């Protein structure tokens, strides 16, 4: 993770927390603003310790048997050694759509999960590219950052709902409140998506270094085509940012605030590494 990228991510996370505190302040003044700070800290603590378990349960991931999925375990082991981190736990999701994700709070406390469709379709080289990308996320602790951002953004949207619909608004500046209700969730989602998109480019570069940029570019093309043909129609939109490519392509709301850079641009950058 570069210094510039780390600083940018920290600033974006700070903006998200500032939005939460600001909304609480508008609801109930300085005392509520302090409560918003405490609540944000509690949410971050909970996500730090339990994000991997929550995500794996939400996606119906099952731990990959080392014998049945020996090929997958071998690839994860090779990439982990190259990345210089402990081998993460390995999971599979019974889904024909090609995709994969990582979760956890960092090296030594992480997991990677792949869809069964990917195991049936991709070459070992393409699998190395994908898993190199995901293991880079783990090495850089991107998954934790993105999950915290998603929790804060989601909580802020709920807070603005309470602000507008909860209780008596007669003594409040209704115009200001309406502006906050409309703009705060949008701002939170934009910040969250900016965090996610910036981390994807970094993970692509890391995945290329750990495997081969052409392998990852080929895998991204296959995954994108698979999602276009057979997007996931069930699942929690809050997990979209965790996948290597957004699996909910056919849901209009999911494309409104994209969690990932354009796939064509990612492929172009990867191919440019060998030209």
C-alpha positions in Angstrom: 0.0 0.0 0.0 1.5 3.3 -1.1 1.7 6.3 1.3 -0.4 8.4 -0.9 -3.1 5.7 -1.1 -3.0 5.3 2.7 -3.4 9.0 3.3 -6.2 9.3 0.8 -8.1 6.4 2.4 -7.6 7.8 5.9 -9.0 11.1 4.8 -12.0 9.5 3.2 -12.7 7.5 6.3 -12.4 10.6 8.4 -15.0 12.3 6.1 -17.4 9.5 6.7 -17.0 9.7 10.5 -17.4 13.5 10.2 -20.7 13.0 8.4 -22.0 10.6 11.1 -21.0 13.1 13.9 -22.6 16.0 12.0 -25.9 14.2 11.5 -26.0 13.4 15.2 -25.2 17.0 16.1 -28.1 18.2 13.9 -30.4 15.7 15.6 -29.7 16.7 19.2 -26.9 19.2 19.5 -23.4 18.8 20.9 -24.3 15.9 23.3 -25.6 13.9 20.4 -22.6 14.7 18.3 -20.4 13.2 21.0 -22.7 10.1 21.0 -22.2 9.8 17.2 -18.5 9.7 17.8 -18.9 6.9 20.4 -21.3 5.0 18.2 -18.9 5.2 15.3 -16.1 3.8 17.4 -18.3 0.9 18.6 -19.3 0.1 15.0 -15.6 0.1 13.9 -14.7 -2.2 16.9 -17.4 -4.7 16.0 -16.5 -4.7 12.4 -12.8 -5.2 13.2 -13.5 -8.4 15.2 -16.5 -10.0 13.4 -16.5 -8.7 9.8 -15.2 -12.0 8.3 -17.8 -14.2 10.1 -20.6 -11.8 9.1 -19.7 -11.7 5.5 -19.1 -15.5 5.2 -22.5 -16.1 6.7 -24.2 -13.6 4.5 -22.7 -15.1 1.3 -23.4 -18.8 2.4 -19.7 -19.6 2.0 -18.5 -23.0 3.2 -15.0 -24.0 4.2 -13.2 -25.7 1.3 -12.3 -29.3 2.1 -8.5 -29.6 1.6 -8.9 -32.9 -0.4 -11.9 -32.0 -2.5 -10.5 -28.6 -3.3 -6.8 -29.4 -3.3 -6.2 -27.4 -6.4 -7.6 -24.3 -4.8 -5.7 -24.7 -1.6 -2.4 -25.2 -3.6 -2.9 -21.9 -5.5 -3.8 -20.0 -2.3 -0.7 -21.4 -0.6 1.6 -20.4 -3.5 0.3 -16.9 -3.7 0.4 -16.4 0.1 4.0 -17.4 0.2 4.8 -14.9 -2.6 2.9 -12.2 -0.7 4.7 -13.0 2.5 1.6 -13.5 4.6 0.0 -16.5 6.4 -2.2 -18.6 4.2 -5.8 -17.3 4.7 -8.7 -19.7 5.3 -10.2 -21.0 2.1 -14.0 -21.0 1.3 -16.2 -21.8 -1.6 -19.6 -20.5 -2.5 -22.0 -22.7 -4.5 -22.7 -20.3 -7.3 -22.3 -20.6 -11.1 -21.4 -16.9 -11.6 -17.6 -16.4 -11.8 -16.4 -14.3 -8.8 -14.3 -14.2 -5.7 -13.8 -12.1 -2.6 -11.7 -11.7 0.5 -12.7 -10.9 4.1 -11.1 -10.4 7.5 -9.1 -7.9 9.3 -5.8 -8.6 7.8 -2.9 -11.1 7.5 -3.4 -14.0 9.9 -7.1 -13.3 10.4 -8.5 -13.5 6.9 -10.3 -15.7 4.4 -10.7 -15.9 0.6 -13.8 -17.3 -1.0 -14.4 -18.3 -4.7 -17.5 -19.3 -6.5 -17.7 -22.9 -7.8 -18.3 -21.5 -11.3 -14.8 -20.0 -11.3 -13.3 -23.3 -10.3 -15.0 -25.1 -13.2 -14.1 -22.5 -15.8 -10.8 -20.8 -15.1 -7.3 -22.0 -15.8 -4.8 -22.3 -12.9 -3.1 -19.1 -14.3 -6.3 -17.1 -14.2 -7.0 -18.4 -10.8 -3.6 -17.2 -9.6 -4.4 -13.8 -11.0 -7.7 -13.5 -9.1 -6.3 -14.9 -5.9 -3.3 -12.6 -6.2 -5.7 -9.7 -6.3 -7.7 -10.9 -3.3 -4.6 -11.7 -1.2 -3.2 -8.2 -2.0 -6.4 -6.9 -0.5 -5.7 -9.0 2.6 -2.0 -7.9 2.8 -3.1 -4.2 2.5 -6.0 -4.6 5.0 -8.3 -3.2 2.3 -11.2 -5.5 3.2 -11.4 -4.2 6.8 -11.3 -0.6 5.5 -14.0 -1.2 3.0 -16.2 -3.0 5.4 -15.9 -0.2 8.0 -16.8 2.3 5.3 -19.8 0.3 4.3 -21.0 0.0 7.9 -20.6 3.8 8.5 -22.3 4.7 5.2 -25.2 2.3 5.9 -25.6 3.6 9.4 -25.6 7.2 8.2 -28.4 6.5 5.7 -30.5 5.0 8.6 -29.7 8.0 10.8 -30.9 10.5 8.2 -34.1 8.5 7.9 -34.7 8.8 11.7 -33.8 12.5 11.5 -36.6 13.2 9.0 -39.3 10.7 10.1 -38.6 10.3 13.7 -40.2 12.6 16.3 -41.3 16.3 16.1 -39.5 18.5 13.6 -41.3 21.6 14.6 -38.4 23.3 16.4 -35.9 22.4 13.7 -34.8 24.2 10.5 -36.9 22.0 8.2 -35.1 23.2 5.0 -31.7 22.4 6.5 -32.9 19.1 7.8 -34.3 18.2 4.4 -31.0 19.1 2.7 -29.0 16.9 5.1 -31.5 14.0 4.7 -31.0 14.1 0.9 -27.3 14.9 0.6 -25.7 13.1 3.6 -26.5 9.5 2.4 -25.4 10.4 -1.1 -22.2 11.9 0.1 -21.5 8.8 2.3 -22.1 6.4 -0.6 -19.8 8.5 -2.9 -17.1 8.4 -0.3 -17.5 4.7 0.3 -17.3 4.0 -3.4 -14.2 6.2 -3.8 -12.5 4.2 -1.1 -13.5 0.9 -2.8 -12.5 2.0 -6.4 -9.1 3.3 -5.3 -8.3 0.0 -3.6 -9.3 -2.1 -6.6 -6.6 -0.5 -8.8 -4.0 -1.1 -6.1 -5.1 -4.7 -5.7 -5.0 -5.3 -9.5 -1.4 -4.1 -9.5 -0.5 -6.3 -6.5 -2.2 -9.3 -8.1 -0.3 -8.7 -11.3 3.0 -8.7 -9.3 2.1 -11.9 -7.5 1.1 -13.7 -10.6 1.0 -12.2 -14.1 -0.9 -9.1 -15.4 -2.1 -11.0 -18.5 -3.5 -13.8 -16.4 -5.5 -11.4 -14.2 -6.6 -9.4 -17.3 -7.9 -12.6 -18.8 -9.7 -13.6 -15.6 -11.3 -10.1 -15.3 -12.7 -10.4 -18.8 -14.2 -13.8 -18.1 -15.7 -12.7 -14.8 -17.2 -9.6 -16.4 -18.8 -11.6 -19.1 -20.2 -14.1 -16.6 -21.7 -11.3 -14.5 -23.3 -9.7 -17.6 -24.8 -13.0 -18.6 -25.8 -14.3 -15.2 -25.7 -11.6 -12.5 -26.5 -12.5 -8.9 -30.2 -11.7 -8.2 -30.1 -12.7 -4.6 -27.8 -11.5 -1.9 -27.0 -8.4 0.1 -26.0 -5.3 -1.9 -23.8 -4.3 1.0 -21.3 -7.1 0.0 -20.9 -5.8 -3.6 -17.7 -3.9 -2.8 -16.0 -7.1 -1.6 -16.1 -9.0 -4.9 -13.4 -8.7 -7.5 -16.2 -7.5 -9.8 -19.6 -6.2 -8.7 -21.9 -9.3 -9.0 -25.2 -7.4 -9.0 -24.8 -5.8 -12.5 -28.5 -6.0 -13.4 -29.7 -4.1 -10.3 -30.0 -0.4 -11.3 -29.3 0.9 -7.8 -26.1 -1.1 -7.7 -24.8 0.5 -10.9 -25.8 4.0 -9.7 -22.9 4.2 -7.3 -20.3 1.8 -8.7 -18.1 0.1 -6.2 -15.5 -0.8 -8.9 -13.6 1.0 -11.6 -14.7 0.1 -15.2 -13.5 -3.4 -16.0 -12.2 -2.3 -19.4 -10.0 0.3 -17.8 -8.7 -2.3 -15.3 -7.8 -4.7 -18.2 -6.2 -1.9 -20.2 -3.9 -1.0 -17.2 -3.0 -4.6 -16.7 -2.1 -5.2 -20.3 -0.1 -2.0 -20.3 2.2 -3.5 -17.7 3.7 -5.9 -20.3 3.7 -3.6 -23.3 
